[in-house]
Amino acid sequence: MTCFKKPIDFSHGLYQKHIIYMINVWIIYMTILKTKDFLLTNWNSENRNDGIYAWKKTIGRGNNAKPFLLPYLINLNEELAECMGLYLGDGKFTDDDLGHSNFTSKDFDLIKKMIKFFHDLGVKNSDITFTLSYNKKGLKQAKRNFRSITEKFRKQKSERHRFPAYSIQINGLIFRIFLKNFIMKSLFRIMNNTDLRKGFLRGYFAAEGWIGHNRKENYIVCVGFAYNPKTEVWLRDFCIECLNLEGVNSKIKIRHQEHNGQIIITNWENYYKMWKLGLFDVCKRKKNKFIEIFLDTKISCEINEGTRLKLFKGDQYKLAKALGTYQASISNMKTGSKRNMWPNIEQIKKLSKINEVPIEEVKTDVKRVRFGNLTILDANEELINDIFNLESLVS
């Protein structure tokens, strides 16, 4: 036991380094998991050089459960948390058939991600049944996609699918139960680790997320997550708690109907937070949709008077022509009228060049930012840099 005769000065660099080291050790300890903790006690298992060999003998009639060689340790990182969110959204998790695990998606990038996830957990392609469901559109490309992974896959005609859907089924009771135990027992760690939390939300949005888009006026009505109101209320609440912990909490509603549950998120403040958290990043199709709407959204700025007057210096008719607007609009923007006619980002950039006002000077004098016609946010350095560099932000 160590005793100290006087209080420790924790501001000392040596103690700070020690504390940081101990925190990092604790984080690693919390995220390096033993596979054996997720196996049932009545299963047989033995350690081998390349992992844990798990199986279960059947007493009496019947076949023995298919054995699996699982990794000895699992590093619970962001990528695995993403895949857990994906599986909870689009994977099979019911207890009525424990004979196999299944993940289905129309997005091939998600299928590839989940195949890697299963491979990391010890699954081989020979353990998987690959199925391509199709109707009329996209079959040729879908077959090419699957052949980049395996030559052996089933094809089945389905009226339920407008576009091809890919299915990967892992056959075996051992893996099915292990997978569920692994995911469910990891949720506490995910909830209490911001990196894992973000990863889970990214994966869950890729599976169950949607973007409500008014195509006529080209703006986001809302974004949200779907859930099964009969069996997934706990998952809905887990998702909302993760969102709250990441600051996405000002405009969340729940639509709980008999066959269709939805977490509904509104307000550009939340959309921007979700973007910064990377919640749209896992599914390429959904990310591209958000980017397309984001780039077309009118973003305007309220600028302090001194810099604003510099930007609008000169003949207002010439400025109006250069900005593709009217003299009256230039006058209102210059005076900072009560009509809140703020210049948008492209107009500010053009005015900066015309009147030789450095854009960095303009950025430091932005007071507030408006997305569309309604949502107004107080300016901060990160937000300003993002909106003035949208092309690089979304590349």
Salt bridges, closest charged atoms under 4 A:
GLU46 OE2 - ARG48 NE 2.93
GLU78 OE1 - ARG202 NH2 2.66
GLU79 OE2 - LYS116 NZ 3.83
GLU82 OE1 - LYS113 NZ 2.75
GLU82 OE2 - ARG202 NE 2.83
ASP95 OD1 - LYS180 NZ 2.90
ASP97 OD2 - LYS92 NZ 3.13
ASP97 OD2 - HIS100 ND1 3.62
ASP107 OD2 - ARG285 NH2 2.84
ASP120 OD2 - LYS116 NZ 3.01
ASP127 OD1 - LYS66 NZ 2.85
ASP127 OD2 - LYS124 NZ 3.86
GLU151 OE1 - ARG147 NE 3.92
ASP237 OD1 - ARG236 NH2 2.93
GLU246 OE2 - ARG197 NH2 2.85
GLU258 OE2 - HIS259 NE2 3.59
GLU269 OE2 - LYS273 NZ 3.75
ASP281 OD1 - LYS287 NZ 3.92
GLU302 OE2 - LYS367 NZ 3.62
GLU302 OE1 - ARG368 NE 2.59
GLU360 OE2 - LYS363 NZ 3.09
GLU361 OE2 - LYS310 NZ 2.92
GLU382 OE2 - LYS276 NZ 3.38
ASP386 OD2 - LYS276 NZ 2.95
